[in-house]
């Protein structure tokens, strides 16, 4: 029986959307008879700094330069990565090999997987793609298949069979008593190649975070592996990944990994073949490279950050914790900077499929965003990670206008200065953003103002139309 149905006769917690076949998605209720959840900026007498909220706020366009170097010939780079692993020296022709595919929106991933498999076929091997995404896709076979298809990973695009499985068996136990799991299919084949992007994790600290090692531990462990790993807590994640991966490596025929690093534009910057014996050292090096290429906001402090769209395709937490400076992990401090008083998000990306993990990182969302939230994958993701604060529902505002001005009104902006406000598309695309005049005075070196200005404006329905 559905866990919500066991709790409430209608299948819903009071105040949550109605259950349907997709999940727990639907309209959030009105909070008052007018349909407005916040006093609009043109409300008579509602003022800020002596002016009505409806008065235009001037914004300036800011540009940043990040390292945009990228690989032009991906096929050659992938071929070189596989050759470096020397799988042909370890396996005979006809050997069955599984190649991992995850749930993240990695640049060029379908083409990279196709070339990995094609190279293995050229060596006489029989590769297949194995879904390896922990609890993502709802932790089910069908959900994983749908997730892969949404990323363009199909049997037609990669040229080999695709296998999805949610089964996992124990292969070890750590000193902390955490059970290590692995898909039994991996134990039956002749070899496995792990493919993943290496980047900073939204919670883990240390020299091993999100990459090939995590793919082995969490990806191949499916939902049981993900749940077990996250029991260790944020402070121990990096160390626990090393120990848990050791048990997995002892149990599986690991041929090596293909580590990917992306630049700030999301393009493939590096493809590296990683041999089993150099796994931890190589991944640590790739992590440092990834951090050096990662985009960041050009300021250390702001009153309000408006995120036009949050979503899993931009960050595992919807909004990147490293970009906004918030962890929202009980007992753990947030990052020292940037310090942002209020964050509001206006939309949830279609690619998130309703998974609003990280919604608890922001202070206000629109009714539009809230109506797209599917609580089933959201709660599955967050309960697996144990970081429940990241799924707490923020204030739901009737429109973009109410979300933006509500954030400003609650940010405790001193009357002696203007509001320091920034608008970004998402936390991945930070080459261009808009900032208020007050924030423009405090930008980091390297951020450029080219003189382009626009007025903050909304249409009659409260939708943001400028900039």
C-alpha positions in Angstrom: 0.0 0.0 0.0 1.1 3.5 -0.7 2.7 5.0 2.4 0.6 8.1 2.1 -2.6 6.1 1.9 -1.7 4.4 5.1 -1.4 7.7 6.8 -4.4 9.5 5.5 -7.7 8.0 4.1 -7.6 10.1 1.0 -4.0 9.2 0.2 -2.9 12.7 0.8 -1.4 14.6 3.7 -3.6 17.6 4.4 -2.4 20.4 2.2 -0.5 18.2 -0.3 -1.4 17.6 -4.0 -3.7 14.7 -4.8 -2.2 11.4 -5.7 -2.2 10.3 -9.3 -0.4 7.7 -11.3 2.6 9.8 -11.8 3.2 10.5 -8.2 2.0 13.1 -5.7 1.7 15.9 -8.1 -1.1 18.5 -8.4 -2.2 22.0 -7.5 -1.3 23.4 -4.1 -4.3 25.0 -2.4 -5.1 28.7 -2.4 -4.0 30.4 0.8 -6.7 33.0 0.7 -9.8 33.9 -1.2 -8.1 36.4 -3.5 -5.6 33.9 -5.0 -2.7 36.1 -3.9 -0.2 34.8 -1.4 1.6 38.1 -0.9 0.9 41.8 -1.2 1.8 42.8 -4.7 4.2 45.6 -5.2 1.5 48.0 -6.4 -0.5 47.5 -3.2 -1.3 51.0 -1.9 0.9 51.9 1.0 3.2 49.0 0.8 6.6 50.7 0.5 10.3 50.0 0.5 12.8 52.7 1.1 10.2 55.4 0.7 9.0 54.2 -2.7 6.2 51.9 -3.9 7.3 48.3 -4.7 6.1 48.8 -8.3 8.7 51.5 -9.1 11.2 50.1 -11.6 14.4 48.6 -10.3 17.3 49.2 -12.7 19.4 46.1 -13.4 22.8 45.9 -15.1 24.1 43.1 -17.3 27.2 41.4 -15.9 29.5 39.1 -18.0 32.1 36.7 -16.7 34.8 34.8 -18.5 35.4 31.2 -17.6 37.8 28.7 -19.2 35.8 27.5 -22.2 38.4 25.2 -23.7 36.8 21.9 -24.8 37.6 18.7 -26.7 36.8 19.0 -30.4 37.3 15.4 -31.4 35.5 13.5 -28.7 35.7 10.1 -30.4 39.5 10.3 -30.5 39.6 11.3 -26.9 37.4 8.4 -25.8 39.4 6.0 -27.9 42.6 7.2 -26.2 40.9 6.8 -22.8 39.9 3.2 -23.5 43.3 2.4 -24.9 45.0 3.7 -21.8 42.9 1.2 -19.7 44.2 -1.7 -21.9 41.1 -3.9 -21.7 42.3 -6.0 -24.6 45.2 -7.2 -22.5 42.9 -8.5 -19.7 40.0 -10.0 -21.6 39.6 -12.3 -24.6 37.4 -11.6 -27.6 33.8 -12.5 -26.9 33.9 -11.3 -23.3 30.8 -9.7 -21.8 31.4 -6.1 -20.6 29.0 -3.7 -18.8 29.4 0.0 -19.3 27.7 2.2 -16.7 25.2 5.0 -17.5 23.8 7.3 -14.8 21.0 9.8 -14.3 22.9 13.1 -14.7 22.7 15.4 -17.7 26.3 14.9 -18.7 27.4 16.7 -21.9 27.7 14.5 -24.9 26.9 11.4 -22.8 25.1 9.4 -25.5 27.9 9.9 -28.0 30.6 9.1 -25.4 28.9 5.9 -24.3 28.4 5.0 -28.0 32.1 5.4 -28.7 33.1 3.5 -25.5 31.0 0.6 -26.6 32.1 0.8 -30.2 35.7 0.6 -29.2 35.0 -2.4 -27.0 33.3 -4.1 -30.0 36.3 -3.4 -32.1 38.3 -5.3 -29.6 36.0 -8.3 -30.1 34.0 -7.8 -26.8 30.2 -7.8 -26.2 29.3 -4.6 -24.3 26.0 -3.6 -22.9 24.9 -0.4 -21.0 23.9 -0.9 -17.4 21.8 1.7 -15.6 23.7 2.8 -12.5 22.1 5.6 -10.7 21.4 4.7 -7.1 17.9 5.6 -6.1 17.3 7.9 -9.0 14.5 7.0 -11.4 12.5 6.0 -8.4 14.9 3.2 -7.7 13.0 1.0 -10.2 13.9 -0.8 -13.4 11.3 1.1 -15.5 12.1 4.4 -13.8 15.8 4.0 -14.7 15.0 3.2 -18.3 12.8 6.3 -18.6 15.5 8.4 -17.0 18.2 7.1 -19.5 15.8 7.7 -22.4 15.2 11.3 -21.2 19.0 11.9 -21.5 19.1 10.5 -25.0 20.5 7.2 -23.9 18.7 4.6 -25.9 19.7 1.4 -27.7 19.5 3.3 -31.0 21.7 6.1 -29.8 24.4 3.9 -28.1 24.3 0.9 -30.5 24.1 -1.8 -27.8 21.5 -3.3 -25.5 20.5 -1.4 -22.4 20.0 -3.2 -19.1 18.2 -1.7 -16.1 18.1 -3.5 -12.7 17.3 -2.6 -9.2 18.7 -5.8 -7.6 21.6 -5.5 -5.2 23.5 -8.0 -3.1 25.9 -7.4 -0.2 29.6 -7.6 -1.1 31.2 -6.2 2.1 30.8 -4.2 5.3 32.8 -1.1 6.4 34.4 -0.4 9.8 31.4 1.8 10.6 29.1 -1.2 10.0 27.7 0.0 6.6 26.8 -2.7 4.2 28.3 -2.4 0.7 26.0 -3.5 -2.2 26.4 -4.3 -5.8 24.2 -5.4 -8.7 24.6 -9.2 -9.1 24.8 -8.8 -12.9 28.2 -7.1 -12.4 29.4 -10.1 -10.6 28.6 -12.4 -13.5 30.2 -10.6 -16.4 33.8 -10.5 -17.6 34.4 -6.8 -17.1 32.9 -3.5 -16.2 33.8 0.1 -17.3 32.5 2.9 -15.2 31.8 6.2 -17.0 31.0 9.3 -15.1 31.6 13.0 -14.7 34.0 14.0 -11.9 32.8 17.1 -9.9 32.3 18.5 -6.5 29.5 16.8 -4.5 26.7 18.9 -3.1 27.4 17.5 0.4 30.6 15.5 0.6 33.9 17.1 1.4 37.4 15.7 0.9 39.4 14.5 -2.2 36.9 11.9 -3.3 33.4 13.3 -4.0 31.3 12.7 -7.1 32.8 10.6 -9.9 33.9 7.1 -10.8 34.2 6.0 -7.2 30.7 7.1 -6.3 29.5 5.4 -9.4 30.9 2.1 -8.2 29.5 2.5 -4.7 26.1 4.2 -5.1 25.4 3.7 -8.8 26.0 0.0 -8.9 24.6 -0.5 -5.4 21.2 0.9 -6.6 18.8 2.0 -3.9 20.2 -0.2 -1.1 23.7 1.0 -1.9 22.6 4.6 -1.9 20.8 4.3 1.3 23.6 2.5 3.1 26.2 5.0 1.9 24.3 8.1 3.0 24.0 6.7 6.5 27.6 7.8 7.1 26.8 11.5 7.3 28.4 14.4 5.3 31.6 14.6 7.3 32.6 11.0 6.6 31.4 10.7 3.0 34.8 11.0 1.3 36.5 8.5 3.6 33.6 6.1 3.4 33.6 6.2 -0.4 37.1 5.0 -0.4 36.5 2.1 1.9 33.2 1.0 0.3 34.8 1.2 -3.2 37.5 -1.1 -1.9 35.0 -3.8 -1.2 33.3 -3.3 -4.6 36.7 -3.5 -6.4 37.5 -6.7 -4.6 34.2 -8.2 -5.9 33.9 -7.1 -9.5 36.0 -7.4 -12.7 36.7 -3.7 -12.9 38.5 -2.8 -16.1 38.8 0.9 -15.4 36.9 4.2 -15.6 36.3 7.0 -18.1 36.5 10.2 -16.1 34.9 13.3 -17.6 35.4 16.9 -16.6 33.2 19.7 -18.0 34.0 23.4 -18.3 31.9 26.2 -17.0 29.8 26.1 -20.2 29.0 22.4 -19.6 31.1 21.3 -22.5 33.5 18.3 -22.3 36.9 19.6 -21.2 38.7 16.4 -20.3 38.3 12.7 -21.0 40.7 10.5 -19.0 41.1 6.7 -18.9 41.6 5.5 -15.4 43.3 2.2 -14.6 42.1 0.3 -11.5 45.3 0.8 -9.6 45.3 4.6 -10.0 41.6 5.1 -9.3 41.7 7.2 -6.2 44.7 9.4 -7.1 43.4 10.0 -10.6 39.9 11.0 -9.4 41.3 13.3 -6.8 43.3 15.1 -9.6 40.2 15.4 -11.8 38.2 16.8 -8.9 40.7 19.6 -8.4 40.6 20.3 -12.1 36.8 20.4 -12.1 36.7 22.8 -9.2 39.1 25.1 -11.0 36.7 25.2 -14.0 33.4 25.5 -12.1 31.3 28.7 -12.5 30.7 30.9 -9.5 28.8 34.1 -8.7 30.9 37.3 -9.0 30.1 38.5 -5.5 30.5 37.4 -1.9 27.3 38.8 -0.4 23.8 39.7 -1.7 20.3 40.4 -0.4 18.4 38.5 -3.0 19.2 35.9 -5.6 16.5 35.1 -8.2 17.0 31.7 -9.9 14.8 31.5 -12.9 15.0 27.7 -13.1 16.1 25.1 -10.7 16.5 21.4 -11.5 18.4 18.2 -11.4 19.9 18.8 -14.8 21.8 21.8 -13.3 22.7 20.2 -10.0 21.9 17.2 -8.0 20.3 19.6 -5.5 18.4 21.6 -8.0 20.5 24.7 -7.1 24.2 24.1 -6.7 25.2 24.3 -3.0 28.6 25.5 -3.9 27.2 28.3 -6.0 24.6 29.6 -3.5 26.7 28.9 -0.4 24.0 26.8 1.4 24.3 23.2 2.5 21.2 22.9 4.6 22.6 19.9 6.5 21.7 19.7 10.1 24.8 20.1 12.3 27.0 21.3 9.4 27.8 24.9 8.7 27.0 26.6 5.4 29.8 27.8 3.2 31.4 31.1 4.4 30.4 32.7 1.1 28.5 33.7 -0.8 26.2 35.0 1.9 22.8 35.5 0.4 19.9 36.5 2.6 17.0 35.3 0.4 16.9 33.0 -2.6 13.8 32.6 -4.7 13.2 30.1 -7.6 10.7 30.7 -10.3 10.5 27.4 -12.3 11.4 23.7 -12.1 13.1 22.3 -15.2 11.2 19.8 -17.4 14.3 17.6 -17.3 13.8 17.2 -13.5 10.6 15.1 -14.1 9.1 16.7 -11.0 12.1 15.9 -8.7 12.5 19.0 -6.7 15.3 17.9 -4.4 16.9 21.0 -3.1 13.7 23.0 -2.9 14.6 23.4 0.7 17.7 25.4 -0.2 15.5 28.3 -1.3 13.3 30.6 0.6 10.4 31.2 -1.8 9.0 29.6 -4.9 6.2 30.4 -7.3 2.9 28.5 -7.4 3.9 27.5 -11.0 7.0 25.8 -9.6 5.1 24.2 -6.7 2.6 22.7 -9.1 5.3 20.9 -11.0 6.7 19.2 -7.9 6.3 15.4 -7.8 6.8 14.4 -4.1 7.4 10.8 -4.8 10.8 11.1 -6.5 11.6 14.1 -4.4 11.1 12.3 -1.2 12.7 9.1 -2.4 15.8 11.1 -3.3 16.0 13.1 -0.1 15.1 10.2 2.2 17.9 8.2 0.6 20.4 11.0 1.1 19.0 11.5 4.7 19.2 15.3 4.1 15.5 16.0 4.8 16.0 19.8 5.2 16.6 19.9 1.4 13.0 18.8 0.7 11.3 21.2 3.1 8.7 23.3 1.2 9.5 27.0 1.2 7.0 29.8 1.0 4.8 29.5 -2.1 4.1 32.8 -3.8 1.3 33.4 -6.3 3.6 34.8 -9.1 7.2 35.7 -10.0 6.5 39.3 -8.8 5.3 38.1 -5.4 8.3 35.8 -5.0 10.8 38.5 -6.0 9.3 41.3 -3.9 8.6 38.9 -1.0 12.2 38.0 -1.0 13.2 41.7 -1.0 10.8 42.6 1.7 12.1 39.9 4.1 15.8 40.4 3.4 16.3 43.2 6.0 17.8 45.6 3.6 19.0 48.8 5.4 17.2 52.0 4.2 20.7 53.6 3.7 21.4 51.6 0.5 19.5 49.9 -2.3 18.7 46.2 -2.5 21.6 44.0 -3.7 19.7 41.7 -6.1 20.9 39.3 -8.8 19.0 37.3 -11.4 20.5 34.1 -12.9 19.1 31.6 -15.4 20.2 28.7 -13.2 23.2 27.8 -11.0 25.1 26.2 -13.9 25.0 29.0 -16.5 26.7 32.0 -14.9 28.5 33.6 -17.7 25.8 36.3 -17.9 23.6 37.6 -15.1 21.7 40.7 -14.0 22.5 42.7 -10.9 21.0 45.8 -9.3 22.9 49.0 -9.1 23.7 48.5 -5.4 25.2 45.0 -6.1 27.1 46.3 -9.2 29.3 48.3 -6.9 30.5 45.2 -5.1 31.4 42.8 -7.9 34.5 40.7 -8.0 37.4 41.5 -10.2 37.0 40.0 -13.6 33.2 40.7 -13.8 32.4 43.1 -16.6 29.6 45.7 -16.9 29.2 46.6 -20.6 26.6 49.3 -20.0 23.5 47.2 -20.9 20.6 48.0 -18.5 17.0 46.9 -18.1 14.1 47.5 -15.8 12.8 44.8 -13.6 9.3 44.3 -15.0 6.4 42.0 -14.7 3.2 41.5 -16.8 -0.3 41.9 -15.5 -0.3 38.3 -14.2 2.9 38.8 -12.3 5.2 37.0 -14.7 8.8 38.2 -15.0 9.2 39.8 -18.4 12.3 41.9 -18.0 15.2 41.4 -18.0 
